[in-house]
Amino acid sequence: MVANKNETLLFFPTVVREVQIADSEKLNEQIDVGIERIRKSEPNSLPETWSCDLYTTIGSPTTLLQHKEFEPLREVIMREANEFANALELEVARFPLKFTECWLNIYGEGHAQEVHHHSNAVISGIYYSKAPEGSGDLLIHSPYMDIMLDPPTRKPNGLNVKVMPVTPKEGKMILFQSFVKHSVKPTRGTAERISIAFNLTM
Ligand SMILES: [Fe+2]
């Protein structure tokens, strides 16, 4: 006789991978050199629809990865994105991941980012090269945000709330499926919060 198997099944969860990159101090030293050169030579490509005046190279014709200082980061992103894709059981052996875009974001005091997702990509992510005290959290929004009720909870968690925060930390990488909605809380203080964001397709 087969015993009843009682289970709580998690269908369609929002999958987020958080990784602390080993030797990130060394990686960041090299990245910092590239960042300084880029911010001096590339104009701010801030989209008109963004409400804060942060510095970004999003949508600029030259991808950040063309700069030699970002070669080690490119490898780290590829390694971690493949780990993430494997966890999702994506067929990366036949359809390898490839970059569609990679850009720099420098947040100053009060800078935030409205809710958005990344179109035309499969996996997106963010790497934090500077995350001083007061850096705005990344907020991951539930896909059920617009239809969820707010029942009382014993303990808020990713199964019963609409938004989950992720605190930036230097050397931390966050990966998620590109359709996942996210936003950035305002940064407090004048120290810069620097992130490198990327999109990959297959
Ligand atoms: Fe984003």
Residues whose N, C-alpha, C, O or C-beta is under 5 A from the ligand:
A	BS01	LIG	none
